[in-house]
Amino acid sequence: MSRRLLYILPALIFAGLALVLFRALFLSPNIVPPALINQPAPQVSLPALDLATEGFGPKELAAGRVTLVNVFGSWCAECHIEAPVLMQLAAMTEKEGFEIYGFVQRDTPDKIRSFLAQTGNPFSRIGNDLDGKAGIEWGVYGAPETFVVDGKGVIRYKYTGALTPAVVEKELLPAIRAAKGG
């Protein structure tokens, strides 16, 4: 009996591990709990994209107003898809009491300016992460990602993937309102 168990046990362990890994393939990255939720935003300052804008860092994120930080790049197909949604959000900033900052991930100013000329510019500040180091500090998996940062500079919510009207209505606006109250 014990000899038989010696042969079956590794096969059962392998089958269990294979099942766990197979199921992980189908998990949405939107449900992965980010480690930075309810933590201060990283102490990283992003330089301005170019002379036409300003960058941002911890001081701007803790200036008393809720901020959406949207990670994007001209190379990102989903960023093109979510651009109209961000423009709709930009029209709500005064009414809802928040700002939108752009967090450029590994892109050049010329390509970003061309992208924004096509899609519109919803950002009041745009910081550029040319080498990707700030993205690592923020726990960015890829673009697009959107963070809700409260007025004290604490990350309260993160969404991975392209924003849609449904996501804005059901998740993002409630997170903004909760961040204003907290």
Residue pairs with C-beta under 8 A, 6 or more apart in sequence:
29 141
29 160
29 161
30 159
30 160
30 161
32 141
32 160
34 139
34 155
34 158
35 139
36 42
36 138
36 139
36 155
36 158
37 155
37 156
37 157
37 158
38 154
38 155
38 156
39 154
39 155
40 58
40 153
40 154
40 155
41 58
41 61
41 62
41 69
41 138
41 147
41 149
41 153
41 154
41 155
42 58
42 134
42 137
42 138
43 57
43 58
44 57
44 58
44 133
44 134
44 137
44 138
45 55
45 56
45 57
45 58
45 127
46 55
46 56
46 57
46 103
46 104
46 127
46 128
46 129
46 134
47 55
47 127
47 128
48 54
48 55
48 125
48 126
48 127
48 128
49 55
49 102
49 104
49 109
49 112
49 113
49 126
49 127
49 128
50 109
50 113
52 113
53 123
53 125
53 126
54 125
54 126
55 125
55 126
55 127
55 128
56 101
56 125
56 127
57 127
58 153
60 67
60 101
60 125
61 67
61 69
61 149
61 153
62 151
62 152
62 153
63 151
64 151
64 152
65 97
65 98
65 99
65 151
66 97
66 98
66 99
66 148
66 149
66 150
66 151
66 176
66 179
66 180
67 98
67 99
67 100
67 101
67 148
67 149
68 89
68 98
68 99
68 100
68 101
68 146
68 147
68 148
68 149
68 172
68 176
69 101
69 103
69 138
69 146
69 147
69 149
70 86
70 100
70 101
70 102
70 103
70 122
70 123
70 144
70 145
70 146
70 147
71 103
71 105
71 135
71 138
71 140
71 143
71 144
71 145
71 146
71 147
72 79
72 82
72 102
72 103
72 104
72 105
72 143
72 144
73 79
73 104
73 105
73 106
73 107
73 112
73 143
74 107
74 111
74 112
74 114
74 115
75 106
75 107
75 111
76 105
76 142
76 143
76 144
78 143
78 144
78 161
78 162
79 115
79 143
79 144
79 162
80 115
80 119
81 162
82 144
82 162
82 163
82 164
83 119
83 120
83 122
84 119
84 120
85 162
85 163
85 164
85 165
85 168
86 100
86 120
86 122
86 163
87 119
87 120
87 122
88 165
88 168
89 100
89 122
89 163
89 168
89 172
90 100
90 120
90 122
90 123
93 99
93 100
93 124
96 173
96 176
96 177
97 180
98 176
98 180
99 124
99 125
100 122
100 123
100 124
101 123
101 124
101 125
101 126
101 127
102 122
102 123
102 125
102 126
102 127
103 126
103 127
103 129
103 134
103 135
103 138
103 140
104 112
104 126
104 127
104 128
104 129
105 129
105 132
105 135
105 140
105 142
105 143
106 129
106 130
106 131
106 132
106 135
107 128
107 130
109 128
112 126
112 128
127 134
129 135
138 147
139 158
141 160
142 160
144 161
144 162
144 163
145 158
145 159
145 160
145 161
146 158
146 159
146 163
146 172
147 155
147 157
147 158
148 155
148 156
148 157
148 158
148 172
148 175
148 176
148 179
149 155
149 156
149 179
150 156
150 179
150 180
150 182
151 179
151 180
156 175
156 178
156 179
156 182
157 171
157 172
157 175
157 178
157 179
159 167
159 171
159 172
161 167
163 172
